[in-house]
Amino acid sequence: MADHFEFRKSSPAIDSDIQKALKEGDPITEQWMANKDCGTPGAIYRTAIKPDKVSLEVELPQDNLLGMSEEEAVALEQEIHNAMEVILAKFF
């Protein structure tokens, strides 16, 4: 089983492409991601996949979230949760 992948690109358009690819059973690989337009230039994504745990860390190139309100942070947290839920749902 994969232990570590690092993807550097994501955007709403890529998210819909990912959902489509997942429905069609296409693997989401680093090469697949490299062919997509970057919505988060400079961001470094670290994903660890284990049998009982999936973790994601995103290192931002600047203080992109500096000044974010608590309400905005809660909304972002919910969006991240929802996105991961869509991706992981096929394993349940």
Backbone as JSON Lines, residues from 0, in Angstrom:
{"i":0,"aa":"M","n":[0.84,-1.19,0.0],"ca":[0.0,0.0,0.0],"c":[0.88,1.24,0.0]}
{"i":1,"aa":"A","n":[0.43,2.25,-0.69],"ca":[1.19,3.5,-0.78],"c":[1.36,4.12,0.59]}
{"i":2,"aa":"D","n":[2.54,4.61,0.84],"ca":[2.8,5.24,2.13],"c":[2.9,6.75,2.02]}
{"i":3,"aa":"H","n":[3.25,7.27,0.84],"ca":[3.42,8.72,0.75],"c":[3.32,9.16,-0.7]}
{"i":4,"aa":"F","n":[2.49,10.16,-0.94],"ca":[2.4,10.81,-2.24],"c":[2.55,12.3,-1.99]}
{"i":5,"aa":"E","n":[3.06,13.01,-2.95],"ca":[3.14,14.46,-2.83],"c":[2.59,15.08,-4.1]}
{"i":6,"aa":"F","n":[1.46,15.77,-3.99],"ca":[0.86,16.46,-5.12],"c":[0.96,17.95,-4.85]}
{"i":7,"aa":"R","n":[1.17,18.72,-5.89],"ca":[1.34,20.15,-5.72],"c":[0.21,20.97,-6.34]}
{"i":8,"aa":"K","n":[-0.81,20.34,-6.88],"ca":[-1.81,21.12,-7.6],"c":[-3.22,20.77,-7.15]}
{"i":9,"aa":"S","n":[-4.08,21.78,-7.05],"ca":[-5.48,21.57,-6.77],"c":[-6.24,22.84,-7.11]}
{"i":10,"aa":"S","n":[-7.48,22.67,-7.5],"ca":[-8.36,23.79,-7.8],"c":[-9.77,23.24,-7.9]}
{"i":11,"aa":"P","n":[-10.8,24.1,-7.9],"ca":[-12.17,23.59,-8.06],"c":[-12.34,22.77,-9.33]}
{"i":12,"aa":"A","n":[-11.7,23.19,-10.44],"ca":[-11.8,22.44,-11.69],"c":[-11.17,21.06,-11.53]}
{"i":13,"aa":"I","n":[-10.04,21.0,-10.85],"ca":[-9.38,19.72,-10.62],"c":[-10.24,18.86,-9.71]}
{"i":14,"aa":"D","n":[-10.87,19.47,-8.7],"ca":[-11.73,18.71,-7.8],"c":[-12.83,18.01,-8.59]}
{"i":15,"aa":"S","n":[-13.46,18.69,-9.55],"ca":[-14.51,18.05,-10.34],"c":[-13.91,16.99,-11.25]}
{"i":16,"aa":"D","n":[-12.7,17.23,-11.77],"ca":[-12.02,16.21,-12.57],"c":[-11.7,14.98,-11.72]}
{"i":17,"aa":"I","n":[-11.3,15.21,-10.47],"ca":[-11.0,14.09,-9.57],"c":[-12.26,13.28,-9.32]}
{"i":18,"aa":"Q","n":[-13.36,13.95,-9.04],"ca":[-14.62,13.23,-8.8],"c":[-15.01,12.41,-10.02]}
{"i":19,"aa":"K","n":[-14.86,12.99,-11.22],"ca":[-15.18,12.27,-12.45],"c":[-14.25,11.06,-12.61]}
{"i":20,"aa":"A","n":[-12.96,11.26,-12.41],"ca":[-11.99,10.16,-12.55],"c":[-12.28,9.05,-11.55]}
{"i":21,"aa":"L","n":[-12.61,9.43,-10.31],"ca":[-12.91,8.42,-9.3],"c":[-14.14,7.61,-9.68]}
{"i":22,"aa":"K","n":[-15.17,8.27,-10.2],"ca":[-16.38,7.57,-10.62],"c":[-16.08,6.61,-11.76]}
{"i":23,"aa":"E","n":[-15.15,7.0,-12.64],"ca":[-14.8,6.16,-13.78],"c":[-13.74,5.12,-13.43]}
{"i":24,"aa":"G","n":[-13.24,5.16,-12.19],"ca":[-12.25,4.18,-11.75],"c":[-10.83,4.49,-12.2]}
{"i":25,"aa":"D","n":[-10.6,5.7,-12.69],"ca":[-9.25,6.08,-13.12],"c":[-8.39,6.4,-11.9]}
{"i":26,"aa":"P","n":[-7.14,5.95,-11.88],"ca":[-6.27,6.27,-10.74],"c":[-5.85,7.74,-10.78]}
{"i":27,"aa":"I","n":[-5.79,8.35,-9.62],"ca":[-5.32,9.73,-9.49],"c":[-3.84,9.64,-9.14]}
{"i":28,"aa":"T","n":[-2.99,9.88,-10.11],"ca":[-1.55,9.76,-9.93],"c":[-0.9,11.13,-10.0]}
{"i":29,"aa":"E","n":[0.37,11.17,-9.64],"ca":[1.1,12.44,-9.73],"c":[1.17,12.92,-11.18]}
{"i":30,"aa":"Q","n":[1.31,11.97,-12.11],"ca":[1.33,12.34,-13.53],"c":[-0.02,12.93,-13.95]}
{"i":31,"aa":"W","n":[-1.11,12.33,-13.47],"ca":[-2.46,12.84,-13.78],"c":[-2.58,14.27,-13.27]}
{"i":32,"aa":"M","n":[-2.12,14.51,-12.03],"ca":[-2.19,15.85,-11.45],"c":[-1.3,16.84,-12.19]}
{"i":33,"aa":"A","n":[-0.14,16.38,-12.68],"ca":[0.79,17.26,-13.37],"c":[0.2,17.81,-14.65]}
{"i":34,"aa":"N","n":[-0.77,17.13,-15.21],"ca":[-1.41,17.58,-16.45],"c":[-2.55,18.56,-16.2]}
{"i":35,"aa":"K","n":[-2.81,18.92,-14.98],"ca":[-3.89,19.84,-14.63],"c":[-3.31,21.22,-14.32]}
{"i":36,"aa":"D","n":[-4.13,22.26,-14.53],"ca":[-3.7,23.62,-14.2],"c":[-3.6,23.77,-12.68]}
{"i":37,"aa":"C","n":[-2.62,24.52,-12.25],"ca":[-2.37,24.7,-10.81],"c":[-3.24,25.83,-10.25]}
{"i":38,"aa":"G","n":[-4.02,25.5,-9.24],"ca":[-4.82,26.51,-8.57],"c":[-4.18,26.98,-7.28]}
{"i":39,"aa":"T","n":[-3.1,26.32,-6.87],"ca":[-2.4,26.67,-5.62],"c":[-0.89,26.67,-5.86]}
{"i":40,"aa":"P","n":[-0.39,27.59,-6.67],"ca":[1.03,27.59,-7.0],"c":[1.9,27.72,-5.75]}
{"i":41,"aa":"G","n":[2.9,26.85,-5.68],"ca":[3.82,26.87,-4.56],"c":[3.41,26.03,-3.37]}
{"i":42,"aa":"A","n":[2.15,25.61,-3.32],"ca":[1.7,24.77,-2.2],"c":[2.28,23.37,-2.34]}
{"i":43,"aa":"I","n":[2.69,22.8,-1.22],"ca":[3.23,21.44,-1.22],"c":[2.28,20.55,-0.44]}
{"i":44,"aa":"Y","n":[1.77,19.52,-1.1],"ca":[0.8,18.6,-0.5],"c":[1.52,17.34,-0.07]}
{"i":45,"aa":"R","n":[1.3,16.93,1.15],"ca":[1.86,15.67,1.66],"c":[0.69,14.81,2.12]}
{"i":46,"aa":"T","n":[0.58,13.65,1.51],"ca":[-0.5,12.73,1.83],"c":[0.09,11.41,2.29]}
{"i":47,"aa":"A","n":[-0.36,10.9,3.42],"ca":[0.07,9.6,3.91],"c":[-1.16,8.69,3.94]}
{"i":48,"aa":"I","n":[-1.02,7.51,3.34],"ca":[-2.1,6.54,3.27],"c":[-1.67,5.3,4.04]}
{"i":49,"aa":"K","n":[-2.44,4.94,5.04],"ca":[-2.19,3.74,5.84],"c":[-3.5,2.94,5.86]}
{"i":50,"aa":"P","n":[-3.46,1.67,6.25],"ca":[-4.69,0.85,6.24],"c":[-5.83,1.44,7.07]}
{"i":51,"aa":"D","n":[-5.49,2.16,8.13],"ca":[-6.54,2.67,9.02],"c":[-6.5,4.19,9.17]}
{"i":52,"aa":"K","n":[-5.75,4.89,8.29],"ca":[-5.6,6.34,8.47],"c":[-5.18,7.0,7.16]}
{"i":53,"aa":"V","n":[-5.77,8.15,6.89],"ca":[-5.35,8.99,5.76],"c":[-5.07,10.36,6.34]}
{"i":54,"aa":"S","n":[-3.92,10.92,6.02],"ca":[-3.63,12.26,6.5],"c":[-3.15,13.13,5.35]}
{"i":55,"aa":"L","n":[-3.46,14.41,5.48],"ca":[-3.1,15.38,4.44],"c":[-2.57,16.63,5.12]}
{"i":56,"aa":"E","n":[-1.43,17.09,4.64],"ca":[-0.85,18.33,5.13],"c":[-0.52,19.18,3.91]}
{"i":57,"aa":"V","n":[-0.84,20.45,3.97],"ca":[-0.55,21.36,2.87],"c":[0.32,22.49,3.41]}
{"i":58,"aa":"E","n":[1.52,22.58,2.86],"ca":[2.43,23.66,3.24],"c":[2.22,24.81,2.25]}
{"i":59,"aa":"L","n":[1.83,25.97,2.78],"ca":[1.53,27.12,1.94],"c":[2.79,27.94,1.69]}
{"i":60,"aa":"P","n":[2.91,28.52,0.49],"ca":[4.13,29.26,0.17],"c":[4.25,30.6,0.9]}
{"i":61,"aa":"Q","n":[3.14,31.14,1.38],"ca":[3.14,32.41,2.1],"c":[2.15,32.28,3.24]}
{"i":62,"aa":"D","n":[1.93,33.34,3.95],"ca":[0.92,33.33,5.01],"c":[-0.46,33.55,4.4]}
{"i":63,"aa":"N","n":[-0.86,32.66,3.48],"ca":[-2.11,32.81,2.74],"c":[-3.34,32.88,3.64]}
{"i":64,"aa":"L","n":[-3.28,32.29,4.8],"ca":[-4.44,32.25,5.68],"c":[-4.35,33.29,6.81]}
{"i":65,"aa":"L","n":[-3.3,34.1,6.79],"ca":[-3.13,35.13,7.8],"c":[-4.31,36.09,7.76]}
{"i":66,"aa":"G","n":[-4.89,36.37,8.89],"ca":[-6.02,37.27,8.95],"c":[-7.36,36.59,8.75]}
{"i":67,"aa":"M","n":[-7.35,35.27,8.6],"ca":[-8.6,34.54,8.44],"c":[-9.39,34.59,9.74]}
{"i":68,"aa":"S","n":[-10.67,34.87,9.63],"ca":[-11.51,34.91,10.83],"c":[-11.83,33.49,11.3]}
{"i":69,"aa":"E","n":[-12.31,33.38,12.52],"ca":[-12.68,32.07,13.05],"c":[-13.81,31.47,12.21]}
{"i":70,"aa":"E","n":[-14.74,32.3,11.78],"ca":[-15.85,31.83,10.94],"c":[-15.34,31.28,9.61]}
{"i":71,"aa":"E","n":[-14.38,31.98,9.01],"ca":[-13.79,31.51,7.75],"c":[-13.01,30.22,7.95]}
{"i":72,"aa":"A","n":[-12.32,30.1,9.09],"ca":[-11.57,28.89,9.38],"c":[-12.5,27.69,9.55]}
{"i":73,"aa":"V","n":[-13.62,27.9,10.21],"ca":[-14.61,26.83,10.4],"c":[-15.18,26.41,9.04]}
{"i":74,"aa":"A","n":[-15.47,27.37,8.18],"ca":[-16.0,27.08,6.84],"c":[-14.97,26.31,6.01]}
{"i":75,"aa":"L","n":[-13.7,26.71,6.09],"ca":[-12.64,26.01,5.37],"c":[-12.51,24.58,5.87]}
{"i":76,"aa":"E","n":[-12.54,24.41,7.19],"ca":[-12.45,23.08,7.78],"c":[-13.59,22.18,7.27]}
{"i":77,"aa":"Q","n":[-14.79,22.73,7.17],"ca":[-15.94,21.97,6.69],"c":[-15.77,21.6,5.21]}
{"i":78,"aa":"E","n":[-15.25,22.53,4.41],"ca":[-15.03,22.25,2.99],"c":[-14.0,21.14,2.81]}
{"i":79,"aa":"I","n":[-12.93,21.17,3.6],"ca":[-11.91,20.12,3.53],"c":[-12.51,18.78,3.93]}
{"i":80,"aa":"H","n":[-13.29,18.78,5.0],"ca":[-13.96,17.56,5.44],"c":[-14.84,16.99,4.32]}
{"i":81,"aa":"N","n":[-15.66,17.86,3.71],"ca":[-16.57,17.41,2.65],"c":[-15.82,16.84,1.46]}
{"i":82,"aa":"A","n":[-14.72,17.49,1.07],"ca":[-13.93,17.01,-0.06],"c":[-13.33,15.63,0.24]}
{"i":83,"aa":"M","n":[-12.78,15.46,1.43],"ca":[-12.21,14.16,1.81],"c":[-13.29,13.09,1.89]}
{"i":84,"aa":"E","n":[-14.47,13.46,2.36],"ca":[-15.57,12.52,2.46],"c":[-15.97,12.0,1.07]}
{"i":85,"aa":"V","n":[-16.02,12.88,0.08],"ca":[-16.34,12.47,-1.29],"c":[-15.29,11.48,-1.8]}
{"i":86,"aa":"I","n":[-14.04,11.78,-1.57],"ca":[-12.95,10.94,-2.05],"c":[-12.95,9.58,-1.35]}
{"i":87,"aa":"L","n":[-13.15,9.57,-0.04],"ca":[-13.06,8.33,0.74],"c":[-14.32,7.47,0.68]}
{"i":88,"aa":"A","n":[-15.44,8.05,0.26],"ca":[-16.73,7.33,0.28],"c":[-16.68,6.01,-0.49]}
{"i":89,"aa":"K","n":[-15.89,5.93,-1.53],"ca":[-15.85,4.69,-2.33],"c":[-15.22,3.52,-1.56]}
{"i":90,"aa":"F","n":[-14.58,3.79,-0.43],"ca":[-13.96,2.72,0.35],"c":[-14.86,2.23,1.49]}
{"i":91,"aa":"F","n":[-16.06,2.76,1.59],"ca":[-16.98,2.37,2.64],"c":[-18.13,1.58,2.08]}
